[in-house]
Amino acid sequence: MSFCKVHDENFIFYCIDCNMPICKICSVRKHKKHDMSEIHESTQEFQAEVKKVIDSRIKSVKTNLDKIEQGTGNYKSEIKEAIRGIAEDGKQVKQWIDKKVEALITSLEEKETANPEVFQSITTAFQNDLGKFVKCQTALNECQKVANASKLLTHLKHIKAELDVESEKQLPLMPKIKYNKKKVPERELLNVFGDIFCQ
């Protein structure tokens, strides 16, 4: 509450000409030059002007508070949306990686299943040859017991004919598997993610 500058009383008027608050006593004694209704009107106009400024400021602050509240809500929603987007990207990248890993492993498992069959057929062919050559070796050992040169020659020719039929097989090129790791920099892998922009 404001007081008159001259008397210790609440002011009830404001003299626009003198630019000061005045009480009843001042209005009667010192402001006789002003008509009381004029002073009262001036005070009311000034009061209305002050009220208008206060109302305008209050409205402006409330509008700004509403905008801050709305902006805060929007900001929180944007954060949630960004988190959801990042999580989706991460999930997608994980799925791509899991799919690639599964495809590589499946490919190797198929090769592991197919190649032993090939290895088995090669092994069987060499085992058959081994059996035949061991048989020839046994026949050759038996020939050494034959004293008759004519019979010995016949046996040797027979063993040689067996050897000529079964030529020595060449070992096929054995398949090899190797996994070459790629040295992918972490930043390159992280390039699949978007960027966060703050304003």
Secondary structure, DSSP 4 states (H G I P E B T S, - for coil): --B-SSSSSB--EEETTTTEEE-HHHHHHTTTTS-HHHHHHHHHHHHHHHHHHHHHHHHHHHHHHHHHHHHHHHHHHHHHHHHHHHHHHHHHHHHHHHHHHHHHHHHHHHHHHHHHHHHHHHHHHHHHHHHHHHHHHHHHHHHTT---HHHHHHHHHHHHHHHHHSPPPPPPPPP----------HHHHHTTS------
